Each structure stands twice: as structure tokens, then as C-alpha cells.
């Protein structure tokens, strides 16, 4: 892996400089498909729109799926790097350029060594950030056309020590729902408020009421998050608007808590609106489900890292994360594990989804080498 590290870094930086948004990864998927074909993989394009699957069979045995995401974010890059994004308003601010480069490097080494017996299905997924590319690939028959005995995915984690791996059995990443509540009243002049039905006051009451959803409806030992991220309404200080729109982000780590949060948020919206003579319109959009790592596959994945790097190669005391991830859809249909690799402090100390973020090239070799070791272990 060290022997091809320069090529790996060059490839990662090329992808970084040419980011593409969800379902628009045309250049990236073409690059991936060309490389896989050069190394002897059977290549299938177009799953989920711009997804690519490379298959390599060597002897007989089990089938393994390894997944990397390819899409970028709608952000304007502020790193000042020589290889910064050349596409205005689009950047790889989450490290998917690194994920793609690591899996391609592993693909190259595995194709050359053939030190495995079975079938490799390398999955390059579009639209992890927006649109649920994993679900689209599944709808296109991903696991039917490319059956896997287990499937794994890896994500970099800024703030974790560079090159250390993190594993967690069970519910690991949160379900993410988006709620839009429209409080509809009756507009009027601020000088005669008694002739209006004020949606601003009703909305203010609702925002405060929403703070009790978790504290009074969720077991303190469970996880639930209700965050009000936006309120829009009105245009002038002396005009009472007809309506106010409130946007929420709701997170949970179990289906039961997810259902409970939806029930209470919806009930509170209608009750607070009615209390002020207004009415509520609730659009509850369920996003990615809870990501649940399967026990056997997670233990296997962890043992690969521990046997290779020892305890010092692991992130200890891993806990669930309230970010969301659409690999959850895949794990609902196939055993597997979603794992983390430390990205270090990163350039500028930035977390992901920040205009100053950049993937740490120093972890490319260790991440790619881990994929090789996992594949050789699973398909030995």
C-alpha cells in the first residue's frame, strides 16, 4: 500500500478538486469504473443513478461487500489548498473523496494479490448526503444482483486520533427526521392585535413547548433530540403575519423513541396552535433510519484491527453518534458493520461539513490496508 501511496494521494486530491453533488457524480463514477475495469473487475454502472459496483471473484467461497460514498456537499470551500474545489459552491467537506480513494486503493491491491477465495463486491454509492443513494441502489437490486454474506462501510472521524478505528455493536447512528410546522393564523395590523390571530405568539409558545418533548416523554437513559433550526414569518414590525413556519431536526436511536417523538411533536403543534386560535399544518418527513451494527460482523471487524494494530489502534469507549447515515438501509437487509477511522484534528481543526475541512491524506494507506485485511480475513 505504501508503494502506491503517491498515486492514492493524487487520486484523492483530483476527486477533491472536482466535487459533485448527490446524484450528479458523473465524472467521479466514470473515474471509478475505469480504474476498476483496468484492474480486472467486472463493472456495473448506473445503480441508484450514478452508483458503481465492481465485482471480482477468485476461487469459491463467501461474498463480501465493501462500500464507499462519492458525493460532495453544497458548500463553498475556504481551505486555500492548491487542490481546492474548482466547482463554485460544491466541496468535499465530509471526506467522501478519501473514502473513494481508500476503497479504490484496496481494490487495486486485492486484484494484484488475489489473496482471497470468494467474491468481492465493491460498492461506490452516490448521494449519501442528500437523497438516500443507498436506498436507491437497493431499489435497483443491489443485494439481489450482488448478494453479500456481509457488507461493511467506513467513515473518517475528525477529532479522533489519526488512523485509529472505532467500532460499536447495536444502534450506532441516529434516525434523522425533518419536521416542518406551519402555524396559520389571521394577519392584521400591529396596532389592533385583537382583530388578528397571531401565529407568531402561537409559534413562540410551541417552540418553548417542544423543549419538553424529550425531557418529559423520553426515558433519561434513552436518546432523543428535538432541535428548532429555523423560524420564518412576518416582514415588518407593525404587521402580524398570516402564518409562521418552524423547521425541526429530530434524532433518535430506537424505533420506539422515534414513534414517540413524532406523536408528541404533532400533538403539541396542534394543541399550541389551537390554544391561540390558530391551526397547525405538520409535515413530518422521516429520513434515514437508525443504523444498527450486527454483533458478529462488528466483532469480526474489530478483531481485524486489533490483531493488526493492537489496543493502541482502537478508539476505546465508543458510544453511539447522533449523526445519521443512509448505510442504515443496507444494514436493514444484510448483516454488516459501519466503522470509523480517526482523521486526527484535521487541517484547521475543522469538523466535517465545514468549509475549512480537508480529509487527512496520512490515513489513506491505513484505511485502504484495513479494507485489504478485512477482505482477506472474511474471504480466506
Protein Blocks (a to p, Z undefined) as FASTA:
>chain_A
ZZmmmmmmmmmmmmmmmccdehiammmmmmmmmmmmmnopacdehihhjaccddddehjd
ddddddddfbdcddddfklpakbcfbghiacfeopmmmmmmmmmmmmmmmmnopagdddd
ddddehklgoplmlmmmmnommmmmccfbdcdddddehiaghiacddehjfbdcdddddd
ddddddddfklmmlpccfklmmmmmmmmmmmmmmmmccfkbccddddfbdcedjbfkbcc
fbdcdddddddfbfklmmmmmmmmmmmmmmmmmmnopacddddddddddddddfklmmmm
mmmmmmmnommlpcehiacdfbdcfklmmmmmogcddddddebjoehhiaehiakbccdf
klmmmmmmmmmmmmmmmmZZ
